[in-house]
Amino acid sequence: MALNRVVAGWAGRRVWIVGASSGIGAATAELLLERGARVAVSARSAQALEDRFGTRALIEPLDITDHGAVQAAADRIADAWSGFDLVMDFAGTYRAARAWQLDPVQARVVVEANLVGALNVVAATQRRLLAQGAGGIALVSSVAGYAGLPNSLVYGATKAALINLAETLWLDLAPRGVSVYLVTPGFVATPLTAQNRFRMPALIGADEAAREILAGIERGAFDIHFPKRFTRAMKLLRILPYPLMFRLVRRYTGL
Ligand SMILES: NC(=O)c1ccc[n+]([C@@H]2O[C@H](COP(=O)([O-])OP(=O)(O)OC[C@H]3O[C@@H](n4cnc5c(N)ncnc54)[C@H](OP(=O)(O)O)[C@@H]3O)[C@@H](O)[C@H]2O)c1
């Protein structure tokens, strides 16, 4: 059953992508441009956005942790386009860490980019989307949000929070005409995962991730997770009794 409105095509659709300078966000922006959407792109690195998108997209550099900057960019883009059809937050940061490596300063950076940043994007755009009674917001979580995993300290906690946030947003916004999408990738080869020193199961490319995301939005899905061969196993882990769940995680990761 479709929990969101089905999207028939992308030609002319107005899409703002935060976290578009590399990885999955950049690949999604490219795919949307290819399919005829109007695209605005944000990230901290103005140069990377310029180099990649030039005049093909509206370029709005920002730090997602700065709510004033996010609001100002949202207003400029929505004014230029007279609204949004879709707002996607890919901005995120990850540092592999075990419990004994917890650094409060670094932890704050991750929480602010991944969670506070998402709240800033929602706060800056939902009034306009609610007034339209149409359009959507996509938040990007991770399988690390499904269950506690070694090396996911802080990062996993922010991604679990994003699952909860997307669920809550859907309950409030969907009945008012605003679609909410929870995007949960498994492992995708991007600059973010390049630091991983372990074998990443079911690793896919950013282009494949972008295709999965757009296909999920087109069919009106709320829960857009991929690749299924990996994410289904991770979803199962989430509902197992803890003794079994912990045993399986330990056995699989060797940690
Ligand atoms: N790759 C995976 O396996 C995987 C799996 C599950 C979930 N995810 C999630 O997917 C999303 C995209 O990740 P990715 O793998 O594509 O990583 P990536 O290539 O490192 O892209 C992250 C993007 O976020 C932007 N960003 C980071 N901090 C920001 C800030 N404070 N303000 C504005 N923009 C910021 C980065 O640009 P600037 O540095 O220029 O700001 C970049 O455009 C993340 O939320 C990640 O957690 C990734």
The ligand as an ORCA input file, in Angstrom:
! r2SCAN-3c Opt
* xyz 0 1
  N      27.426      5.618      2.038
  C      26.728      4.766      2.766
  O      27.027      3.565      2.829
  C      25.533      5.240      3.542
  C      24.746      4.247      4.138
  C      23.632      4.647      4.866
  C      23.327      5.985      4.972
  N      24.118      6.924      4.391
  C      23.750      8.314      4.543
  O      23.582      8.894      3.272
  C      23.844     10.296      3.348
  C      24.848     10.673      2.261
  O      26.055     10.003      2.561
  P      27.173      9.686      1.468
  O      27.603      8.312      1.727
  O      26.721     10.096      0.142
  O      28.337     10.620      2.030
  P      29.198     11.826      1.433
  O      29.622     11.536      0.047
  O      30.212     12.114      2.468
  O      28.124     13.037      1.357
  C      27.741     13.743      2.486
  C      27.190     15.073      2.009
  O      26.773     15.821      3.161
  C      27.344     17.123      3.095
  N      27.512     17.630      4.447
  C      28.182     17.070      5.486
  N      28.128     17.874      6.563
  C      27.395     18.961      6.202
  C      27.002     20.141      6.856
  N      27.357     20.378      8.132
  N      26.244     21.042      6.184
  C      25.893     20.820      4.888
  N      26.242     19.714      4.207
  C      26.991     18.808      4.853
  C      28.668     16.918      2.356
  O      29.132     18.096      1.736
  P      30.166     19.146      2.400
  O      31.224     18.366      3.080
  O      30.628     19.960      1.228
  O      29.343     19.956      3.351
  C      28.222     15.923      1.285
  O      27.587     16.627      0.228
  C      24.379     10.550      4.767
  O      23.312     11.015      5.574
  C      24.792      9.159      5.224
  O      24.742      9.032      6.622
  C      25.222      6.575      3.662
*
